Amino acid sequence: MTTNNANSYNQEEQQQDETLQNFDKMSSDLPWNIKEKIKVEEKLDEAEQENLSEKMRQLSTNATHEKYPIMIVKEINDQLEIIPNYLTKQNISFKELIHQVLPSITTTTEKLNNSMYELRKIAILIYKIMVIQTYQYLWKTYFKSGTGQLIIPPETKQKLSYSTTLPIWPKEIKTIVLSNKKDKTNENGICLKFVNGQLNALEHQLKQYQQELNIKANNFQGYTISIQEKLIEYIEENLNSSLSKKIKHQVDSIHYDYHIRALILEYFQHKPNEYQACFFLKIDK
């Protein structure tokens, strides 16, 4: 089965100027693979967006009082701790980029070295912000699948013979959450709490990085949005060939698996015999 429903959230476009007064707004909307995202964008209407946002706000109420005790999963932490080769001091392409943006704002060798050091710190923060936003895209997809909001009916080209509003948690989430749980009677609630906790933790970490970036950028003499755009373009180009591609594949898989499992659930509503049931169960493995 194939599906054309691999989509993501619409992002609001914001105008940027050459001052840092709007830096907080701009940095919170750093682009991630924007061209690819447009191709797979879910054209959610305003009511749909508000419905999802409201549900997530309600679910996050308890978490906000716990001072974010939930740790981001190891996979994401590992990605954040790694400084990619294209941002190392030895990387030729990165050094060329730094020299492109620095000549106009540096005068001495000492100033140049210091500026290169600070600009690299800024670039690493931008990288971390884009990594967080990339994983937010994935985990929001997990959330939507588990709450029955993954597939938007108007977007289907033909009427499907099975429900696309079923809450179906991706296998990756069930594997992580239920592997150490003896009591699995409230599977949906356990998965929902876990995914929402991760989304809250990611948002909390994102805000921390954005605050750090804002401080460093404002303390960097001569720093402009133009310089930042060049850094973003460079990081985005490299990120797209690695992490972004991986996450897009995962999101596509979530959509594909959702359709398969929704179809199987519909099939069992028709009470198949033992042989037929075994056949479909094999597909779901």
Number of C-alpha atoms within 10 A of each C-alpha: 6 8 11 12 19 22 23 21 16 15 13 7 9 10 8 14 13 12 12 16 12 14 21 14 14 18 20 16 15 19 19 23 18 14 10 13 20 15 11 19 17 18 16 16 10 8 9 13 13 12 12 15 12 12 11 16 13 9 16 16 10 12 16 14 9 9 10 17 11 15 12 17 12 9 8 13 12 10 14 18 9 10 12 15 11 16 20 14 13 10 12 12 13 20 16 10 14 21 12 12 19 18 11 9 13 17 10 10 9 10 13 17 12 13 18 19 13 16 22 19 16 21 20 21 19 23 24 21 25 26 19 22 20 19 18 18 19 18 19 21 24 26 25 17 22 23 18 17 20 26 21 17 14 10 12 13 9 8 9 11 10 14 15 20 17 18 17 23 24 20 14 11 18 14 11 13 18 14 10 9 11 7 8 13 9 8 14 16 11 15 22 18 15 17 19 20 22 20 23 23 20 23 14 14 16 21 15 13 19 21 15 14 22 19 13 17 21 15 11 13 11 12 19 17 17 14 17 18 12 15 23 19 13 18 21 20 14 16 20 17 11 10 15 22 13 11 16 22 12 16 21 18 14 23 22 17 19 24 22 17 19 18 17 17 15 14 16 13 8 8 10 12 9 8 8 12 14 11 10 18 11 8 10 10 6
